Amino acid sequence: MISGAVATLALTIAMAGPVPVARSLRAFGIFLAVLPAAALAGGVLALLTRWLHALRVRRRVGPPIAPAT
Protein backbone atom coordinates (compact mmCIF):
# COMPACT_ATOMS: atom_id res chain seq x y z
CA MET A 1 0.00 0.00 0.00
CA ILE A 2 2.82 2.39 0.84
CA SER A 3 4.65 1.54 -2.39
CA GLY A 4 1.57 2.52 -4.41
CA ALA A 5 1.34 5.84 -2.58
CA VAL A 6 5.04 6.54 -3.12
CA ALA A 7 4.74 5.68 -6.82
CA THR A 8 1.75 8.02 -7.19
CA LEU A 9 3.57 10.83 -5.41
CA ALA A 10 6.70 10.34 -7.53
CA LEU A 11 4.65 10.35 -10.74
CA THR A 12 2.82 13.52 -9.68
CA ILE A 13 6.10 15.25 -8.89
CA ALA A 14 7.66 14.08 -12.17
CA MET A 15 4.70 15.44 -14.14
CA ALA A 16 4.98 18.82 -12.33
CA GLY A 17 1.51 18.53 -10.83
CA PRO A 18 -1.73 16.60 -11.13
CA VAL A 19 -3.30 15.95 -14.53
CA PRO A 20 -6.68 17.68 -15.03
CA VAL A 21 -8.51 14.45 -15.88
CA ALA A 22 -11.96 15.92 -15.26
CA ARG A 23 -11.42 18.79 -17.72
CA SER A 24 -9.78 17.02 -20.64
CA LEU A 25 -10.95 13.99 -22.57
CA ARG A 26 -7.40 13.44 -23.86
CA ALA A 27 -5.98 13.47 -20.32
CA PHE A 28 -8.64 10.98 -19.24
CA GLY A 29 -7.72 8.69 -22.15
CA ILE A 30 -4.04 8.84 -21.21
CA PHE A 31 -4.97 8.10 -17.59
CA LEU A 32 -6.94 5.01 -18.63
CA ALA A 33 -4.08 3.86 -20.88
CA VAL A 34 -1.47 4.14 -18.11
CA LEU A 35 -3.63 2.83 -15.26
CA PRO A 36 -3.16 -0.94 -15.92
CA ALA A 37 0.61 -0.58 -16.20
CA ALA A 38 0.76 1.48 -13.01
CA ALA A 39 -1.39 -1.03 -11.12
CA LEU A 40 0.74 -3.93 -12.35
CA ALA A 41 3.96 -2.12 -11.43
CA GLY A 42 2.60 -1.36 -7.95
CA GLY A 43 1.68 -5.01 -7.45
CA VAL A 44 5.09 -6.23 -8.61
CA LEU A 45 6.79 -3.70 -6.33
CA ALA A 46 4.70 -4.83 -3.37
CA LEU A 47 5.57 -8.50 -3.99
CA LEU A 48 9.24 -7.64 -4.43
CA THR A 49 9.40 -5.71 -1.16
CA ARG A 50 7.62 -8.54 0.67
CA TRP A 51 10.12 -11.06 -0.74
CA LEU A 52 13.12 -8.89 0.13
CA HIS A 53 11.84 -8.37 3.68
CA ALA A 54 11.37 -12.13 4.16
CA LEU A 55 14.86 -12.73 2.79
CA ARG A 56 16.41 -10.24 5.21
CA VAL A 57 14.58 -11.75 8.18
CA ARG A 58 15.65 -15.25 7.16
CA ARG A 59 19.30 -14.20 6.88
CA ARG A 60 19.22 -12.39 10.21
CA VAL A 61 17.68 -15.34 12.07
CA GLY A 62 19.66 -18.01 10.26
CA PRO A 63 18.77 -21.65 9.71
CA PRO A 64 17.25 -23.63 12.55
CA ILE A 65 19.74 -25.51 14.72
CA ALA A 66 19.05 -29.19 15.34
CA PRO A 67 18.90 -30.18 19.03
CA ALA A 68 21.91 -32.05 20.40
CA THR A 69 21.35 -35.72 21.15
N, CA, C and O atoms as a MOPAC input file, in Angstrom:
PM7 MOZYME 1SCF
protein

 N      0.82800 1    -1.17800 1     0.00000 1
 C      0.00000 1     0.00000 1     0.00000 1
 C      0.87900 1     1.25100 1     0.00000 1
 O      0.59400 1     2.21500 1    -0.71000 1
 N      1.93100 1     1.23000 1     0.78600 1
 C      2.81600 1     2.39200 1     0.84200 1
 C      3.54600 1     2.55200 1    -0.48200 1
 O      3.77000 1     3.67600 1    -0.93200 1
 N      3.92100 1     1.44200 1    -1.11300 1
 C      4.64600 1     1.53600 1    -2.38600 1
 C      3.77100 1     2.17900 1    -3.46400 1
 O      4.27200 1     2.93400 1    -4.29700 1
 N      2.48400 1     1.89000 1    -3.45400 1
 C      1.57400 1     2.52300 1    -4.40800 1
 C      1.45000 1     4.02000 1    -4.17600 1
 O      1.38600 1     4.79900 1    -5.12800 1
 N      1.41500 1     4.42000 1    -2.91100 1
 C      1.33500 1     5.84300 1    -2.58100 1
 C      2.61700 1     6.56500 1    -2.98400 1
 O      2.56700 1     7.68000 1    -3.50400 1
 N      3.76000 1     5.93500 1    -2.74700 1
 C      5.03700 1     6.54400 1    -3.12000 1
 C      5.14400 1     6.66200 1    -4.63100 1
 O      5.62700 1     7.67200 1    -5.14200 1
 N      4.69700 1     5.63700 1    -5.35000 1
 C      4.74200 1     5.68400 1    -6.82000 1
 C      3.83900 1     6.78700 1    -7.36100 1
 O      4.20900 1     7.48400 1    -8.30600 1
 N      2.66300 1     6.94900 1    -6.77100 1
 C      1.75100 1     8.01700 1    -7.19100 1
 C      2.34600 1     9.38100 1    -6.91800 1
 O      2.26600 1    10.27200 1    -7.76400 1
 N      2.94200 1     9.56100 1    -5.75200 1
 C      3.57400 1    10.83200 1    -5.41300 1
 C      4.74100 1    11.13300 1    -6.34400 1
 O      4.89500 1    12.26600 1    -6.79900 1
 N      5.56300 1    10.12900 1    -6.63000 1
 C      6.69700 1    10.33500 1    -7.53500 1
 C      6.22600 1    10.69800 1    -8.94200 1
 O      6.81600 1    11.56300 1    -9.59000 1
 N      5.17700 1    10.04800 1    -9.41300 1
 C      4.64600 1    10.34900 1   -10.73600 1
 C      4.07700 1    11.75600 1   -10.78800 1
 O      4.26900 1    12.46700 1   -11.77400 1
 N      3.37900 1    12.16400 1    -9.73900 1
 C      2.81900 1    13.51700 1    -9.68400 1
 C      3.92100 1    14.56000 1    -9.68500 1
 O      3.81700 1    15.57800 1   -10.36900 1
 N      4.97900 1    14.31200 1    -8.91800 1
 C      6.10200 1    15.25200 1    -8.88700 1
 C      6.80400 1    15.29100 1   -10.24800 1
 O      7.17400 1    16.36600 1   -10.72100 1
 N      6.98900 1    14.13500 1   -10.87700 1
 C      7.65800 1    14.07700 1   -12.16800 1
 C      6.86300 1    14.79600 1   -13.25100 1
 O      7.44800 1    15.35500 1   -14.17900 1
 N      5.54200 1    14.78900 1   -13.14400 1
 C      4.70200 1    15.44400 1   -14.14100 1
 C      4.49500 1    16.91900 1   -13.82300 1
 O      3.78300 1    17.60700 1   -14.55500 1
 N      5.09900 1    17.41900 1   -12.75000 1
 C      4.97800 1    18.82400 1   -12.33400 1
 C      3.54500 1    19.17100 1   -11.95800 1
 O      3.07700 1    20.27200 1   -12.24700 1
 N      2.85600 1    18.25300 1   -11.32500 1
 C      1.51100 1    18.53000 1   -10.83300 1
 C      0.51000 1    17.50300 1   -11.29900 1
 O      0.81600 1    16.67000 1   -12.15300 1
 N     -0.69200 1    17.55700 1   -10.74100 1
 C     -1.72800 1    16.60000 1   -11.12800 1
 C     -2.26100 1    16.87400 1   -12.53800 1
 O     -2.24100 1    18.01100 1   -13.01000 1
 N     -2.72900 1    15.83100 1   -13.19100 1
 C     -3.30300 1    15.94900 1   -14.53400 1
 C     -4.77900 1    16.29700 1   -14.39500 1
 O     -5.49000 1    15.65700 1   -13.62000 1
 N     -5.25300 1    17.30200 1   -15.13200 1
 C     -6.67500 1    17.68200 1   -15.03400 1
 C     -7.56900 1    16.69500 1   -15.78700 1
 O     -8.06900 1    17.00000 1   -16.87000 1
 N     -7.76200 1    15.51900 1   -15.20800 1
 C     -8.51000 1    14.44700 1   -15.87500 1
 C     -9.96800 1    14.84000 1   -16.09200 1
 O    -10.56200 1    14.47800 1   -17.10800 1
 N    -10.54100 1    15.56500 1   -15.16100 1
 C    -11.96000 1    15.91800 1   -15.26500 1
 C    -12.21900 1    16.94900 1   -16.35700 1
 O    -13.34200 1    17.04500 1   -16.85200 1
 N    -11.20900 1    17.71700 1   -16.74300 1
 C    -11.41600 1    18.79500 1   -17.71900 1
 C    -10.98200 1    18.44700 1   -19.13000 1
 O    -11.25900 1    19.20800 1   -20.05700 1
 N    -10.31400 1    17.33000 1   -19.32000 1
 C     -9.78200 1    17.01700 1   -20.63800 1
 C    -10.04400 1    15.55700 1   -20.99100 1
 O     -9.67500 1    14.65000 1   -20.24500 1
 N    -10.67600 1    15.34700 1   -22.12000 1
 C    -10.95100 1    13.98600 1   -22.57500 1
 C     -9.63900 1    13.27900 1   -22.94800 1
 O     -9.49900 1    12.07700 1   -22.72600 1
 N     -8.69300 1    14.01600 1   -23.50700 1
 C     -7.39800 1    13.44000 1   -23.86500 1
 C     -6.64000 1    12.99100 1   -22.61400 1
 O     -6.05500 1    11.90800 1   -22.59400 1
 N     -6.65100 1    13.82800 1   -21.57100 1
 C     -5.97600 1    13.46900 1   -20.32000 1
 C     -6.62400 1    12.24000 1   -19.69400 1
 O     -5.92900 1    11.38800 1   -19.14100 1
 N     -7.93900 1    12.14300 1   -19.77600 1
 C     -8.63800 1    10.97800 1   -19.23900 1
 C     -8.26200 1     9.72200 1   -20.01500 1
 O     -8.09500 1     8.65700 1   -19.41900 1
 N     -8.12800 1     9.82900 1   -21.32800 1
 C     -7.71500 1     8.68900 1   -22.14700 1
 C     -6.30400 1     8.22500 1   -21.81000 1
 O     -6.03900 1     7.02500 1   -21.73300 1
 N     -5.39900 1     9.18400 1   -21.60800 1
 C     -4.03500 1     8.83600 1   -21.21200 1
 C     -4.03700 1     8.16600 1   -19.84800 1
 O     -3.31900 1     7.19100 1   -19.62800 1
 N     -4.85100 1     8.69400 1   -18.92400 1
 C     -4.96600 1     8.10300 1   -17.59000 1
 C     -5.42500 1     6.65200 1   -17.67900 1
 O     -4.86000 1     5.78400 1   -17.01400 1
 N     -6.43700 1     6.38200 1   -18.48900 1
 C     -6.93600 1     5.01400 1   -18.63400 1
 C     -5.91400 1     4.10100 1   -19.31500 1
 O     -5.87000 1     2.90200 1   -19.03800 1
 N     -5.09700 1     4.66200 1   -20.19800 1
 C     -4.08200 1     3.85700 1   -20.88000 1
 C     -2.94300 1     3.48200 1   -19.93500 1
 O     -2.38300 1     2.39200 1   -20.04800 1
 N     -2.59700 1     4.36600 1   -19.01200 1
 C     -1.46800 1     4.14200 1   -18.11000 1
 C     -1.88700 1     3.38300 1   -16.84800 1
 O     -1.04700 1     2.75900 1   -16.20000 1
 N     -3.15400 1     3.42700 1   -16.49700 1
 C     -3.63400 1     2.82600 1   -15.25600 1
 C     -3.29700 1     1.34100 1   -15.11000 1
 O     -2.81900 1     0.96100 1   -14.04100 1
 N     -3.50900 1     0.47300 1   -16.10400 1
 C     -3.16100 1    -0.94200 1   -15.91600 1
 C     -1.66700 1    -1.16600 1   -15.68100 1
 O     -1.28700 1    -2.00100 1   -14.86100 1
 N     -0.82600 1    -0.42900 1   -16.39000 1
 C      0.61400 1    -0.58000 1   -16.19500 1
 C      1.02500 1    -0.11100 1   -14.81000 1
 O      1.87400 1    -0.73300 1   -14.17100 1
 N      0.43500 1     0.97900 1   -14.34100 1
 C      0.75700 1     1.48300 1   -13.01000 1
 C      0.29300 1     0.51200 1   -11.92900 1
 O      1.00400 1     0.29100 1   -10.94900 1
 N     -0.88800 1    -0.06500 1   -12.10000 1
 C     -1.39200 1    -1.03000 1   -11.12200 1
 C     -0.51700 1    -2.29000 1   -11.10300 1
 O     -0.21100 1    -2.82100 1   -10.03500 1
 N     -0.12500 1    -2.75400 1   -12.26400 1
 C      0.74500 1    -3.93100 1   -12.35100 1
 C      2.11400 1    -3.64500 1   -11.72300 1
 O      2.65400 1    -4.48000 1   -10.99600 1
 N      2.66300 1    -2.47900 1   -12.00400 1
 C      3.96500 1    -2.11800 1   -11.43200 1
 C      3.87000 1    -1.99800 1    -9.91300 1
 O      4.79200 1    -2.41000 1    -9.20900 1
 N      2.78600 1    -1.44800 1    -9.39800 1
 C      2.60000 1    -1.36100 1    -7.95500 1
 C      2.50200 1    -2.73100 1    -7.30900 1
 O      3.05400 1    -2.95600 1    -6.23200 1
 N      1.79700 1    -3.65100 1    -7.96700 1
 C      1.68400 1    -5.01200 1    -7.44700 1
 C      3.02100 1    -5.74300 1    -7.44500 1
 O      3.36100 1    -6.42800 1    -6.48100 1
 N      3.77200 1    -5.59200 1    -8.52600 1
 C      5.09300 1    -6.22800 1    -8.60800 1
 C      6.02100 1    -5.64600 1    -7.53700 1
 O      6.77300 1    -6.38100 1    -6.89800 1
 N      5.96400 1    -4.33500 1    -7.34700 1
 C      6.79400 1    -3.69700 1    -6.33200 1
 C      6.41900 1    -4.17100 1    -4.93300 1
 O      7.29800 1    -4.38400 1    -4.09800 1
 N      5.13600 1    -4.33800 1    -4.66800 1
 C      4.69900 1    -4.83300 1    -3.36600 1
 C      5.18600 1    -6.26600 1    -3.12500 1
 O      5.65000 1    -6.58400 1    -2.03100 1
 N      5.08300 1    -7.12200 1    -4.13000 1
 C      5.56600 1    -8.49600 1    -3.99100 1
 C      7.07900 1    -8.54500 1    -3.81300 1
 O      7.59600 1    -9.34500 1    -3.03200 1
 N      7.78100 1    -7.68900 1    -4.53900 1
 C      9.23700 1    -7.64100 1    -4.42900 1
 C      9.67700 1    -7.18500 1    -3.03900 1
 O     10.60100 1    -7.76000 1    -2.46400 1
 N      9.03100 1    -6.16900 1    -2.50100 1
 C      9.40300 1    -5.71200 1    -1.15500 1
 C      9.07500 1    -6.76300 1    -0.10700 1
 O      9.82300 1    -6.92800 1     0.85700 1
 N      7.97100 1    -7.47600 1    -0.28200 1
 C      7.62100 1    -8.54000 1     0.66800 1
 C      8.67000 1    -9.66100 1     0.62700 1
 O      9.06900 1   -10.18500 1     1.66600 1
 N      9.10700 1   -10.01700 1    -0.57900 1
 C     10.11700 1   -11.06300 1    -0.74400 1
 C     11.45600 1   -10.62900 1    -0.15000 1
 O     12.11600 1   -11.40900 1     0.53800 1
 N     11.85900 1    -9.37500 1    -0.41800 1
 C     13.12100 1    -8.88800 1     0.12800 1
 C     13.08600 1    -8.81900 1     1.65900 1
 O     14.07900 1    -9.12800 1     2.31700 1
 N     11.95800 1    -8.41900 1     2.21800 1
 C     11.83900 1    -8.37000 1     3.67500 1
 C     11.95600 1    -9.77800 1     4.27200 1
 O     12.65100 1    -9.97100 1     5.27000 1
 N     11.28600 1   -10.74800 1     3.67300 1
 C     11.36700 1   -12.12600 1     4.16300 1
 C     12.79300 1   -12.65700 1     4.03800 1
 O     13.25800 1   -13.39200 1     4.90800 1
 N     13.48100 1   -12.29400 1     2.97700 1
 C     14.85800 1   -12.72700 1     2.78600 1
 C     15.77300 1   -12.13300 1     3.85300 1
 O     16.64200 1   -12.83000 1     4.37700 1
 N     15.59200 1   -10.87700 1     4.17400 1
 C     16.41100 1   -10.23600 1     5.20800 1
 C     16.16800 1   -10.86300 1     6.57600 1
 O     17.11000 1   -11.09400 1     7.33400 1
 N     14.90500 1   -11.13700 1     6.88900 1
 C     14.57900 1   -11.74800 1     8.18300 1
 C     15.18300 1   -13.14100 1     8.26800 1
 O     15.72300 1   -13.52200 1     9.30600 1
 N     15.09500 1   -13.90500 1     7.18000 1
 C     15.64900 1   -15.25400 1     7.16000 1
 C     17.16200 1   -15.22900 1     7.35200 1
 O     17.70400 1   -16.07500 1     8.06300 1
 N     17.84500 1   -14.28700 1     6.74000 1
 C     19.30000 1   -14.19900 1     6.87700 1
 C     19.71400 1   -13.75000 1     8.26700 1
 O     20.74900 1   -14.17600 1     8.77900 1
 N     18.90300 1   -12.88500 1     8.88200 1
 C     19.21800 1   -12.39400 1    10.20600 1
 C     19.03800 1   -13.49700 1    11.24100 1
 O     19.85900 1   -13.64100 1    12.14700 1
 N     17.97500 1   -14.26900 1    11.11300 1
 C     17.68300 1   -15.33600 1    12.07000 1
 C     18.58600 1   -16.51300 1    11.81800 1
 O     19.08900 1   -17.10200 1    12.77500 1
 N     18.81200 1   -16.87800 1    10.59600 1
 C     19.65600 1   -18.01200 1    10.26200 1
 C     18.85600 1   -19.29600 1    10.22200 1
 O     17.68200 1   -19.30900 1    10.59000 1
 N     19.47100 1   -20.36100 1     9.78300 1
 C     18.76800 1   -21.65000 1     9.70600 1
 C     18.53300 1   -22.22000 1    11.09800 1
 O     19.28300 1   -21.92600 1    12.02800 1
 N     17.50600 1   -23.02500 1    11.23800 1
 C     17.25400 1   -23.63100 1    12.54900 1
 C     18.37000 1   -24.60300 1    12.93600 1
 O     18.92600 1   -25.29700 1    12.08400 1
 N     18.68100 1   -24.64400 1    14.20300 1
 C     19.74000 1   -25.51200 1    14.72000 1
 C     19.09000 1   -26.76800 1    15.27900 1
 O     18.14200 1   -26.69400 1    16.06200 1
 N     19.60400 1   -27.91600 1    14.87400 1
 C     19.05300 1   -29.19200 1    15.33900 1
 C     19.46900 1   -29.39300 1    16.82100 1
 O     20.58600 1   -29.04500 1    17.20600 1
 N     18.57500 1   -29.94700 1    17.62700 1
 C     18.90200 1   -30.17600 1    19.03200 1
 C     19.98700 1   -31.26000 1    19.17500 1
 O     20.03100 1   -32.22200 1    18.40700 1
 N     20.83700 1   -31.07900 1    20.15400 1
 C     21.91300 1   -32.04800 1    20.39800 1
 C     21.34200 1   -33.30200 1    21.03000 1
 O     20.46400 1   -33.23200 1    21.89100 1
 N     21.84500 1   -34.44900 1    20.59800 1
 C     21.35200 1   -35.71600 1    21.14900 1
 C     22.39100 1   -36.38200 1    22.00200 1
 O     22.14500 1   -37.45900 1    22.54600 1

